[in-house]
């Protein structure tokens, strides 16, 4: 089952490297296996949203938003500024 979403960039170890997460299964794997913190309110919520999205209980957009919030909580979210014309 493919559940893509607009990619979210996070910083990974070693510091300074980045990774683009672009699907619900990929987000779930990172949250469960490679997350830099092991406890957090937003981490728990994001894990649940990913599982719920895989089951069709919530939208992919809700899952992505929860993933971003968890990345902010862990201080690994990379927010690229908008380009100016």
C-alpha positions in Angstrom: 0.0 0.0 0.0 1.5 3.3 -1.1 0.6 6.3 0.9 2.8 9.2 -0.3 2.8 12.7 1.0 4.8 15.9 0.3 8.2 15.2 1.6 9.3 16.4 5.1 13.0 17.0 5.7 14.5 16.0 9.0 18.1 16.1 10.3 19.6 12.7 11.0 22.7 11.6 12.8 25.5 12.5 12.2 24.3 16.0 12.6 24.1 18.0 9.5 22.8 15.2 7.3 19.2 15.4 6.1 16.6 12.9 5.0 13.4 13.4 3.2 10.4 11.4 4.4 7.7 11.1 1.8 5.2 8.4 2.8 3.3 7.1 5.8 5.2 3.7 6.0 8.5 5.6 5.8 7.4 8.0 8.6 6.2 5.1 10.7 9.5 3.3 10.3 11.5 6.3 11.3 9.3 7.1 14.2 9.6 3.6 15.5 13.2 2.7 14.7 15.4 5.7 14.2 13.9 8.5 16.3 16.4 10.5 18.4 14.2 10.7 21.5 12.3 7.8 23.0 9.5 9.7 24.8 7.4 12.6 23.9 3.7 13.6 23.7 4.0 14.5 20.0 6.1 11.4 19.2 3.4 9.2 20.7 0.7 11.0 18.8 2.6 10.8 15.5 3.2 7.1 15.9 -0.5 6.6 16.5 -1.5 8.8 13.5 0.8 6.8 11.2 -0.7 3.5 12.3 -4.2 5.0 12.0 -3.4 6.3 8.5 -2.2 2.9 7.4 -5.5 1.5 8.6 -7.4 4.2 6.8 -8.7 5.8 10.0 -7.1 9.2 9.5 -6.0 11.1 6.5 -2.4 11.1 5.1 -2.4 14.9 5.7 -3.1 14.3 9.4 -0.3 11.8 9.6 2.1 14.2 7.9 1.2 17.1 10.2 1.7 14.9 13.3 5.0 13.7 11.9 6.1 17.4 11.5 5.1 18.2 15.1 7.0 15.2 16.4 10.1 16.3 14.4 9.8 19.8 15.9 9.5 18.3 19.4 12.7 16.3 18.7 14.4 19.4 17.2 15.1 17.6 13.9 12.6 19.3 11.6 14.3 21.2 8.8 12.1 24.1 7.7 13.3 25.6 4.4 12.5 29.3 4.0 10.3 30.2 1.0 12.3 31.4 -2.0 11.9 35.0 -2.9 11.5 36.1 -6.4 
